[in-house]
Amino acid sequence: MIYLGREKSTSHRIMIGASDGRTYRGESRYGVSVFDFKISAPTLTNEKRLSPTFVGYGHIPGLR
């Protein structure tokens, strides 16, 4: 997923990418689309790692 920023009308955070059921404005979407930027609470996997893991985001260099 790529973080897009906040919607001007609602100030909700949004992202774009491919998914098999993430939501946007309360509707499930599949394939490549825009989605609400939401991350579920992390839990431990069988390998004792936290999942999901948020890595980070930043501006794409040279893009305004």
C-alpha positions as CSV (number, residue, x, y, z in Angstrom):
1,M,0.0,0.0,0.0
2,I,1.0,3.6,-0.6
3,Y,-0.1,6.3,1.7
4,L,-1.9,9.1,-0.2
5,G,-2.5,11.5,2.7
6,R,-5.8,12.9,3.9
7,E,-9.0,13.4,2.0
8,K,-9.8,17.1,1.7
9,S,-13.5,16.7,2.4
10,T,-13.3,14.4,5.5
11,S,-9.6,14.6,6.7
12,H,-9.6,10.7,6.8
13,R,-6.3,9.1,6.0
14,I,-6.3,7.0,2.8
15,M,-4.0,4.7,0.8
16,I,-3.9,3.0,-2.5
17,G,-2.8,-0.5,-3.3
18,A,-4.2,-4.1,-3.9
19,S,-6.4,-5.9,-1.4
20,D,-8.8,-8.7,-0.9
21,G,-11.4,-6.9,1.2
22,R,-10.1,-3.8,2.8
23,T,-12.7,-1.0,3.2
24,Y,-13.1,2.5,1.9
25,R,-15.9,4.6,3.3
26,G,-17.4,1.5,4.9
27,E,-17.5,-0.6,1.7
28,S,-15.3,-3.6,1.0
29,R,-13.2,-3.3,-2.1
30,Y,-11.2,-5.9,-3.9
31,G,-8.2,-5.5,-6.3
32,V,-6.4,-2.2,-6.9
33,S,-8.2,0.7,-5.3
34,V,-8.3,3.4,-2.6
35,F,-8.7,2.2,1.0
36,D,-9.1,3.7,4.4
37,F,-5.7,3.9,6.2
38,K,-6.4,1.6,9.1
39,I,-4.2,-0.9,10.9
40,S,-5.5,-3.5,13.2
41,A,-4.0,-4.0,16.7
42,P,-0.8,-6.0,16.5
43,T,-0.9,-9.6,17.8
44,L,1.8,-12.3,18.1
45,T,2.2,-14.8,15.3
46,N,3.2,-18.5,15.9
47,E,6.8,-17.3,15.3
48,K,6.5,-14.8,18.2
49,R,6.5,-11.8,15.8
50,L,4.1,-8.9,15.9
51,S,1.7,-8.7,12.9
52,P,0.7,-6.5,11.2
53,T,3.8,-4.5,11.2
54,F,3.7,-0.8,10.1
55,V,7.1,0.1,8.5
56,G,6.6,3.8,7.8
57,Y,5.8,6.4,5.2
58,G,7.3,9.5,3.7
59,H,7.1,11.8,0.6
60,I,8.2,10.5,-2.7
61,P,11.3,12.5,-3.6
62,G,10.7,15.0,-6.3
63,L,6.9,14.6,-6.3
64,R,4.7,17.5,-5.2
